[in-house]
């Protein structure tokens, strides 16, 4: 693990279970308006991490990749929604308009976006970026980078909860 500064954390996950557990910890800290951008190649572990986030968030529904539906909604007991948006199939940011991202971002939910680089001009300014990279069959490198005041606080809380630092 490497803490590069208060806005950045590098970590190597040693397996799917650990990646999910980290997602659970982060998911339990999310508040309405938080935006997570998950990036990385296919097979890097984004869906496993997202599954953990959903579990920690408190949804009773198993988080799956919305690659073909583009957006999955995961309600919680208090009627707040975790929006899981997969932009892999979007060819341009104009496509975001056709799937209703403007309306989704206007909601008071939590937003988890895979392949966010495809809709960069739609993204808010307050983001916790999580980049996952395939190292080998079990290991994944994870880099957390906070942009904005709330994401910095979220990352600090996550570091304390997950690593005791």
Backbone bond lengths (Angstrom), bond angles and torsions (degrees), N, CA, C in turn:
res aa  C-N    CA-C-N  psi(-1)  N-CA   C-N-CA  omega(-1)  CA-C   N-CA-C  phi
1 X - - - 1.440 - - 1.525 108.30 -
2 X 1.328 115.39 140.71 1.455 120.59 178.16 1.525 109.20 -136.21
3 X 1.314 115.20 128.04 1.451 120.17 173.96 1.516 105.37 -102.12
4 X 1.307 116.30 108.45 1.454 120.34 -175.98 1.521 111.04 -79.53
5 X 1.323 117.61 -36.19 1.451 125.52 175.23 1.516 106.63 -167.83
6 X 1.325 119.14 -175.85 1.465 120.23 -176.85 1.522 112.97 -67.14
7 X 1.312 116.75 -15.04 1.469 121.22 -177.84 1.522 113.89 -100.08
8 X 1.334 117.76 -5.32 1.462 120.15 -172.19 1.533 110.99 -136.68
9 X 1.327 114.95 140.89 1.456 121.84 175.46 1.517 108.17 -140.86
10 X 1.320 117.11 129.50 1.467 122.56 173.03 1.516 107.90 -109.38
11 X 1.338 115.60 138.19 1.452 120.39 -177.98 1.516 108.56 -150.78
12 X 1.327 116.84 146.46 1.453 121.24 173.99 1.522 108.85 -109.16
13 X 1.322 115.67 119.35 1.459 121.58 176.12 1.523 107.86 -85.64
14 X 1.335 115.62 136.66 1.460 120.21 -176.25 1.522 114.12 -95.83
15 X 1.318 117.76 7.67 1.454 120.07 177.36 1.514 112.08 172.28
16 X 1.317 115.33 168.79 1.461 121.45 -178.57 1.526 110.84 -57.90
17 X 1.337 116.67 -42.89 1.462 120.01 -177.74 1.522 111.15 -60.33
18 X 1.323 117.41 -40.68 1.464 120.74 179.21 1.532 110.53 -68.34
19 X 1.311 116.89 -39.80 1.458 121.03 178.07 1.527 110.12 -61.28
20 X 1.336 116.87 -43.86 1.466 121.29 177.91 1.528 110.03 -62.89
21 X 1.335 117.11 -45.69 1.481 120.73 -179.22 1.524 111.84 -60.10
22 X 1.317 117.50 -39.68 1.463 120.42 176.50 1.524 110.33 -63.34
23 X 1.330 116.18 -39.76 1.463 120.11 176.05 1.523 111.92 -62.37
24 X 1.340 116.71 -39.86 1.469 120.83 178.73 1.530 109.59 -60.39
25 X 1.315 116.54 -46.27 1.475 120.38 179.87 1.528 111.18 -59.96
26 X 1.323 116.27 -46.99 1.461 119.94 -179.26 1.530 110.74 -67.41
27 X 1.314 116.96 -42.59 1.460 120.86 -178.71 1.515 113.24 -58.80
28 X 1.328 116.60 -34.93 1.456 120.71 179.89 1.514 113.71 -70.61
29 X 1.309 118.12 -11.21 1.464 122.79 -178.18 1.520 113.28 -102.26
30 X 1.316 116.77 -6.21 1.458 119.80 -173.12 1.529 112.11 -73.13
31 X 1.318 114.30 144.48 1.453 122.76 178.75 1.518 109.49 -124.81
32 X 1.336 117.57 157.45 1.472 119.90 177.44 1.527 111.17 -51.79
33 X 1.324 114.58 134.46 1.454 121.78 -179.32 1.515 113.66 96.49
34 X 1.340 118.12 -14.76 1.468 120.10 178.64 1.524 110.07 -67.78
35 X 1.328 115.25 141.43 1.459 121.51 177.97 1.517 109.15 -126.45
36 X 1.332 115.27 125.10 1.458 122.72 174.65 1.521 107.87 -111.01
37 X 1.310 117.12 130.24 1.456 121.20 175.12 1.522 107.94 -112.31
38 X 1.330 115.42 117.21 1.465 122.12 -178.65 1.519 108.56 -102.56
39 X 1.322 116.00 119.41 1.457 119.02 179.50 1.520 109.86 -124.82
40 X 1.300 114.90 161.86 1.455 121.64 -179.06 1.509 109.92 142.72
41 X 1.326 115.70 160.32 1.458 121.10 -178.86 1.525 111.52 -66.04
42 X 1.324 115.88 166.74 1.462 120.85 173.17 1.524 108.46 -56.83
43 X 1.320 117.29 135.81 1.454 121.60 178.95 1.518 114.79 82.99
44 X 1.333 117.29 7.60 1.466 120.66 -177.75 1.528 112.79 -80.73
45 X 1.335 118.27 -13.81 1.457 120.23 178.22 1.515 114.99 112.00
46 X 1.323 117.27 9.27 1.465 120.31 -178.70 1.522 112.30 -59.57
47 X 1.325 118.34 -43.60 1.459 121.02 -177.74 1.519 111.42 -68.92
48 X 1.324 118.62 -37.51 1.468 120.90 176.57 1.524 110.10 -62.98
49 X 1.319 116.59 -44.52 1.463 120.82 178.68 1.531 109.86 -63.59
50 X 1.336 116.44 -43.08 1.475 121.25 178.74 1.530 110.87 -62.33
51 X 1.320 117.36 -38.12 1.470 121.17 178.13 1.533 110.28 -60.43
52 X 1.331 116.11 -42.17 1.454 120.45 176.72 1.515 112.03 -65.34
53 X 1.319 116.68 -41.11 1.463 120.23 178.59 1.523 110.16 -59.48
54 X 1.325 116.85 -45.28 1.464 120.23 178.40 1.512 112.20 -60.19
55 X 1.315 116.60 -42.84 1.468 120.81 179.03 1.531 110.25 -62.77
56 X 1.326 116.80 -46.21 1.456 120.91 179.03 1.517 112.84 -66.31
57 X 1.317 116.48 -34.70 1.465 123.33 178.18 1.528 110.20 -62.62
58 X 1.321 115.91 -33.63 1.454 120.06 176.00 1.514 115.13 109.30
59 X 1.322 117.41 15.73 1.456 118.29 176.86 1.526 109.62 -77.90
60 X 1.311 115.74 146.25 1.462 121.16 178.06 1.530 111.30 -86.99
61 X 1.323 116.75 -5.43 1.461 122.73 -176.63 1.525 108.99 -99.39
62 X 1.324 117.36 135.32 1.471 121.30 178.79 1.527 109.59 -68.98
63 X 1.311 115.95 128.52 1.461 121.91 178.96 1.525 109.09 -74.56
64 X 1.322 115.00 128.86 1.461 121.93 176.27 1.526 107.88 -127.00
65 X 1.306 116.27 165.23 1.454 120.24 -179.96 1.528 110.38 -71.17
66 X 1.338 117.46 128.33 1.469 120.04 179.03 1.522 112.68 -90.22
67 X 1.327 118.21 31.48 1.457 121.88 -174.77 1.529 112.47 -53.07
68 X 1.324 118.02 -40.29 1.464 119.51 -176.76 1.521 112.76 -92.22
69 X 1.330 117.20 -23.86 1.463 119.91 178.99 1.520 112.13 -95.89
70 X 1.311 117.82 -14.87 1.459 127.52 -178.57 1.522 114.01 74.51
71 X 1.342 118.13 -40.67 1.469 120.37 -179.24 1.523 109.69 -136.99
72 X 1.321 115.80 126.74 1.470 121.49 169.77 1.520 107.63 -113.79
73 X 1.331 115.36 144.27 1.459 121.05 178.28 1.517 108.81 -114.57
74 X 1.332 115.58 132.31 1.455 121.48 -179.71 1.529 108.87 -122.22
75 X 1.338 115.90 101.38 1.462 119.18 -179.59 1.526 110.82 -76.66
76 X 1.319 113.58 156.87 1.447 121.90 177.33 1.529 108.30 -118.82
77 X 1.322 117.08 168.75 1.462 123.63 -177.76 1.534 113.45 -52.13
78 X 1.335 117.88 -29.94 1.463 121.46 -178.36 1.529 112.44 -94.92
79 X 1.334 116.60 14.17 1.466 124.86 178.20 1.525 114.58 71.80
80 X 1.334 118.02 5.96 1.458 119.30 171.72 1.525 108.09 -75.24
81 X 1.322 115.45 154.14 1.468 120.22 -174.76 1.521 111.07 -121.32
82 X 1.320 114.92 136.01 1.457 123.08 168.59 1.526 105.80 -95.64
83 X 1.314 116.50 116.22 1.459 121.58 177.76 1.519 108.04 -94.54
84 X 1.323 116.30 124.06 1.466 122.67 177.91 1.524 106.21 -109.82
85 X 1.314 115.40 109.57 1.462 121.90 -173.48 1.522 108.52 -111.88
86 X 1.328 116.98 127.62 1.453 122.01 178.52 1.522 108.25 -115.80
87 X 1.311 116.57 112.78 1.462 121.73 -175.14 1.524 113.30 -95.69
88 X 1.326 117.33 10.61 1.460 121.34 -176.32 1.531 112.19 -55.13
89 X 1.311 117.27 -40.05 1.466 120.88 -175.51 1.532 113.33 -87.40
90 X 1.319 117.78 -3.35 1.463 119.87 177.26 1.525 108.45 -79.12
91 X 1.304 115.73 131.55 1.459 119.62 -178.57 1.515 112.69 -92.22
92 X 1.334 116.63 -20.90 1.464 120.19 179.18 1.526 108.39 -153.85
93 X 1.312 115.33 166.54 1.463 118.37 179.23 1.526 111.32 -67.34
94 X 1.320 117.44 -22.86 1.469 120.39 176.45 1.534 110.69 -64.14
95 X 1.333 117.09 -30.17 1.465 120.57 177.06 1.526 111.22 -62.24
96 X 1.331 116.95 -28.27 1.461 120.68 179.24 1.524 110.66 -61.40
97 X 1.297 116.06 -34.42 1.463 120.90 178.25 1.526 110.33 -62.48
98 X 1.317 116.98 -41.57 1.466 120.68 -175.96 1.522 112.96 -70.88
99 X 1.333 118.55 -22.48 1.465 119.83 179.27 1.528 112.05 -95.19
100 X 1.338 116.99 2.08 1.460 120.71 174.54 1.516 115.84 81.96
101 X 1.319 118.12 27.57 1.462 119.43 -179.38 1.526 112.25 -62.03
102 X 1.313 117.04 -30.97 1.468 119.81 178.85 1.530 110.54 -58.93
103 X 1.326 116.89 -44.00 1.466 121.03 178.90 1.526 111.55 -68.51
104 X 1.322 116.46 -38.53 1.468 120.42 -179.96 1.529 109.97 -64.28
105 X 1.331 117.16 -46.64 1.458 120.73 -178.82 1.526 112.42 -68.05
106 X 1.317 117.65 -18.74 1.466 120.96 177.69 1.533 111.16 -78.44
107 X 1.335 117.57 -14.10 1.463 121.86 -179.42 1.528 109.53 -76.87
108 X 1.318 115.27 162.45 1.463 121.60 -179.86 1.526 109.85 -96.38
109 X 1.307 117.07 53.07 1.452 121.20 -179.05 1.511 111.63 -109.01
110 X 1.324 114.70 -167.24 1.462 123.37 172.70 1.518 105.87 -109.28
111 X 1.321 116.24 141.08 1.457 121.12 -173.62 1.522 110.49 -120.66
112 X 1.328 115.16 125.88 1.463 122.83 177.62 1.524 105.88 -121.86
113 X 1.335 116.67 116.37 1.461 121.16 -170.84 1.520 110.21 -120.28
114 X 1.320 116.09 121.80 1.459 121.49 172.33 1.526 108.69 -95.79
115 X 1.314 116.49 145.74 1.462 124.20 -176.92 1.536 109.82 57.85
116 X 1.339 117.70 48.30 1.472 120.98 -175.93 1.525 113.90 -66.43
117 X 1.322 117.12 -21.50 1.462 119.76 -179.29 1.527 111.92 -61.77
118 X 1.324 117.42 -16.49 1.468 120.69 -179.68 1.531 112.53 -82.17
119 X 1.335 116.21 -11.70 1.465 119.20 -179.94 1.539 110.39 -132.86
120 X 1.310 117.06 35.38 1.469 120.95 -173.33 1.518 113.76 -51.36
121 X 1.330 118.46 -40.91 1.462 119.62 -177.50 1.534 113.23 -70.54
122 X 1.337 117.07 -12.17 1.466 121.96 177.89 1.532 111.99 -90.90
123 X 1.313 117.24 -14.58 1.458 120.85 -171.95 1.521 112.01 -74.43
124 X 1.336 115.95 145.16 1.466 119.26 175.23 1.525 110.30 -71.62
125 X 1.311 116.58 173.98 1.462 120.25 -179.15 1.520 112.33 -85.27
126 X 1.330 118.00 -19.32 1.465 122.98 -179.21 1.529 108.50 -100.71
127 X 1.340 116.86 104.07 1.470 120.86 -174.69 1.524 110.31 -138.73
128 X 1.326 115.77 140.56 1.458 120.43 165.16 1.529 106.04 -103.21
129 X 1.319 115.67 110.84 1.463 122.30 178.85 1.522 108.85 -85.65
130 X 1.316 116.53 137.04 1.458 121.57 173.97 1.532 106.45 -130.15
131 X 1.326 115.04 111.29 1.463 119.77 178.40 1.518 108.18 -103.23
132 X 1.327 116.52 127.04 1.464 122.13 178.74 1.524 108.98 -112.47
133 X 1.315 116.28 137.50 1.459 121.60 179.93 1.525 109.84 -132.45
134 X 1.310 116.25 135.81 1.463 124.60 177.89 1.527 108.84 -70.63
135 X 1.336 117.06 123.54 1.459 120.98 174.38 1.518 111.15 -104.10
136 X 1.340 115.70 -46.33 1.461 121.47 174.04 1.530 107.60 -158.51
137 X 1.313 117.24 -168.95 1.464 121.39 -175.00 1.532 113.50 -53.01
138 X 1.317 117.65 -34.50 1.469 120.11 -177.14 1.524 113.65 -113.57
139 X 1.319 118.89 -28.71 1.461 120.96 -172.75 1.529 112.91 -92.81
140 X 1.351 114.09 141.19 1.456 121.60 176.25 1.523 108.48 -132.73
141 X 1.300 116.10 134.52 1.454 120.35 173.24 1.528 107.00 -85.74
142 X 1.332 115.77 134.93 1.462 121.04 179.00 1.520 108.49 -123.57
143 X 1.308 116.86 129.58 1.462 121.43 174.46 1.524 107.96 -121.10
144 X 1.318 115.07 122.21 1.453 122.84 177.34 1.530 107.01 -102.81
145 X 1.330 116.58 130.32 1.464 120.70 178.95 1.516 108.37 -137.35
146 X 1.322 115.59 122.45 1.457 121.94 -177.22 1.525 110.62 -96.55
147 X 1.334 114.98 132.20 1.463 121.63 174.70 1.513 107.55 -122.14
148 X 1.315 116.16 109.87 1.456 120.72 179.57 1.522 111.61 110.88
149 X 1.314 115.54 162.06 1.463 121.86 -174.60 1.528 112.98 -63.50
150 X 1.323 118.47 -50.46 1.466 120.36 -179.41 1.534 111.40 -62.62
151 X 1.333 120.55 -45.84 1.468 119.47 177.22 1.530 113.60 -60.48
152 X 1.342 118.52 -33.57 1.460 120.53 176.87 1.522 109.45 -63.86
153 X 1.333 117.48 -44.59 1.466 121.48 178.03 1.528 110.87 -63.53
154 X 1.321 116.75 -41.05 1.459 121.70 177.90 1.526 110.59 -61.84
155 X 1.326 117.50 -44.27 1.458 121.10 179.53 1.527 111.32 -64.66
156 X 1.322 116.96 -40.60 1.472 120.41 176.64 1.529 110.85 -59.30
157 X 1.331 115.67 -47.21 1.474 120.03 179.93 1.523 110.86 -63.56
158 X 1.325 117.01 -39.63 1.467 121.43 178.08 1.527 111.21 -63.33
159 X 1.329 117.76 -43.40 1.468 121.47 178.82 1.536 110.17 -59.85
160 X 1.344 116.60 -43.58 1.462 120.54 179.54 1.526 110.65 -63.83
161 X 1.321 116.49 -45.83 1.464 121.05 -176.51 1.527 112.28 -68.91
162 X 1.313 117.02 -45.40 1.467 121.36 -173.87 1.523 113.19 -82.87
163 X 1.332 117.08 -32.54 1.463 119.99 -170.48 1.522 113.60 -128.10
164 X 1.326 117.87 -5.19 1.461 121.08 179.57 1.514 113.74 70.87
165 X 1.346 117.05 24.49 1.472 119.33 -179.53 1.518 111.55 -120.09
